[in-house]
């Protein structure tokens, strides 16, 4: 069992609670077309007079705006479907439970969502313990670090074989000062493997 690379005294990851969905892409501005201009004749003789400016057809404008609104609605629906599909396999980090598996281990510093999958599918990590810190004021990084250090012992209880496997590491999600103020108290211990595996580590 290995600890994540880097300074062992530095916590390996942050996480924020609550589903955060990226904002939809800017929608193109839809402008309805104007109707055809009217036709104006010239006098049969003499100097021609300039034609008056073409009149805008309100009917064409209304139809154009209606089409524009329909296109805009279609774009909004399409964007909603896209974002639902893009996040359908992700869960809020604080919603992870023991036995949940992750397709990838996040490499960001602040983590809001994680890619969850069934453990029968190839995956890179498995949540094996969720420790709940007591309520109160934010305890500070030193106390958070002490709670993170409980994760190796939890892995030994969850999977003694994994504890002896040098290819298995530990990745920890923990509250920040900001998420603590939002009610986050979870220390999530995740066993990682160098290569993706199928099946649970538990045993």
Order of alpha helices (4+ residues) and beta strands (2+ residues): beta-beta-alpha-beta-beta-beta-beta-beta-alpha-alpha-alpha-beta-alpha-beta
